[in-house]
Amino acid sequence: MTVAVFFGCTFVAFGPAFALFVFTIAKDPLRVIVLIAGKANEGLAALSEDGKSPLSVQQMAYVAGLGFGIMSGAFSVVNILAGSVGPGTVGIFNDSQYYFLTSAFMTMAIILLHTFWSVLFFDGCENKRWWAVIAVIATHLLVSGLTFLNPLYEGSLIPAYLIMVLMAAWAYFTSGGSLQNLQNFFLCKSNK
């Protein structure tokens, strides 16, 4: 059962990030470089013919944010996942039996939040919207502080996911998304 918990929690924590990587980043080698190397805007601009980066600020923010989120998630959950394969098990001394699963869901939220925060932070810096930068920092501190409520997992996961949904919507509209695009997506219509 411990191996099943390990793989299940790994897929919960990193599944959405892997899907984002496969469908939005893997097909473009420059995005893969930015994902791995971080913000490489100056180097990409030096390699291009016109002296401009081949990636837009929004693309750079998205890719760098996802990369940082994956790294952050890996560092935060690797020891927890290693403990899930044994030899001891959580729950012997009144620990929650949901420890591994909630850690995986919190890691998934943190990975996605880093992606959204990066988009909003880049946009705030680019357009001198300092209130947006402060909002990103404040929500980052808030979500990080929510983990102090564990093992009361409802007190940390529910607010973290509410903040994630709000940040996702804000990042979507900041990146140029619209309600019409969402409606077309859910109704499986193409934009014409």
N, C-alpha and C positions, 0 to 999 in steps of 0.2 A: 504493500500500500504506500510505502514512503516514496518509491520511485514515481508512482502515479501522482502523488501530491506534488512532487518536485516538478514534473513536466506540466501538470495542470496549472500550477501557479506561475510557472515560467511563461506559458502561453497566454494566461490572463494578463500578466504584467507587460509582456512585450509583443503580444499579437497585434494590437492596433498600430503600434509603432512600426512593426515589420510590414504590415499591409500598406501603411503610408509610404514607407520606403520603396516597396516593390512597385506600387502604382504611380508614384509621383516623382521619385528621385532616381531609381536604378537605371532608367532608360537614358539619362543624361550624365555623361562622365564628369562634366564640370560640377554638377550638383553633388555627385559622390565625393569629389575632392573637397568641396566645401563642408559636406557632412563630416568627413574624417578630420580635416585640417582646421575647421573653424572658419572664422571670417578671413577670407583670402581675396578680398575685393581688389586690393592694390596689385597683387600678383596676377590676377586674371586680367585686369586692365592693361598691365604691361605686356601680356602675351597677345592681346587682341590687336588687330590692324588699326582700328580707329582710336585706340587709347581709352575706350570705355569698357566697363565690365560687361560681359555677355549675359549676366544675370541681373535682373532688376533688384531694387532694394527689398521689395516684398518677397521675391524668391530667395534672396540671400538670407533674409530674416527667418523665413520658414525652414529652410534647410539647416541653417545653423542652430535654430531653436530645437528642431527635432534631434539633431546630433547631440546637442548638449543634454536634452531630455533623456535620450537613450543612455548616455554616459552616466548621468545622475541616477537614473533608475538602476543601472547595473551596479553602481557602487552601493546604493542603498539596500538592495535586495539580495546581493550575492551571498552574504553570510546567513541570511534567513533561509535562503534556498538550500545552502549547504547543510544547515541544521535539519532540514526536512528529510534528508535521506538517512538520518540516524547517526549514531547508534541509539541515542535517547529520543524520546518523543515529548512534544509539548503537551501539557495537560495533566502531568503527574502531580504537580503541586498547585492545583487550582488555577492553572493557566487556561486561557480560553482555547477551546478546540478550533476556533476560527482564526487563530493567529496567522497562519500561513496564507489563508485565503484573503483576509483583510489586508495583509501586507502587500499581496499581489495587486489588489484593487487600488490601494493607495499609491503604489508605484505606477500603475497605469495612469492614474489621475495626474501624478506629478510629471510624467513624461509628456502627456498631452498639454498640461498647463505650461510647461517650459516652451513648447512650440507656440502656443497662443501668446504667452508673455513676450516672446522674442519678436513676434510680428508687431505687437502693440508697442513695445519698447523702441524698436527701430523706427516705427512710424512717428512716435512721439519725439524722438530725437531729430529725425529728419525734418519734421514740420514745426519744431519748437513748441510742441504741446506738452509742457512740463507737467501739467496736471495728469496726463496719461502716464508719463514715466513714474510719477509718484504713486498713481493708482496701481501700477504693475508691482512696484516695490512693496506697497502696503499689502496687496493681496498675497504676494509671495511670503511675506512675514506672517500673515494671518494663517495661510494654509500650513506653513511649517509649524506654527504654534499650535495648530489644532491637534497635531500628533501627541502633544502633552496630555490630551484627554484619554489616550489609550490606557487601559483596555476597554474603555467605554467607546466602542467602535462606532456606534451610531452618532456620537458627538463629534467624531472626526471625519468619517467618510461622507455622511450626508451633506454637511456644509462644504466639504472639499469638492464634491461633485456639483453642488449648486454653483459654486464659484467657477468651476470648470465650464459649465454650460454658459454662464454669463460671459466668461472670457472668450469662449469659442464664438459666440454670437457677435461680440464686439470685434474680434479679429476678422471674422467673416465679412462684416460690413466695412471694416477699415480697409480690407484688401480689395474692395470693389464689388462684393457680393450684393445681391438684391433679393427682395422677397419674390420677385417674378422668377428669378433663377431657381430659388428653392421650390416654388410651386411647379415649375417645369420639370425639375428633377423628380419630385415625388409623384408627379403624374406621368412620368416617362415620356415627356415631350422634348423635342430637340429645339434649341434656340435658332430662330431663322430671322 
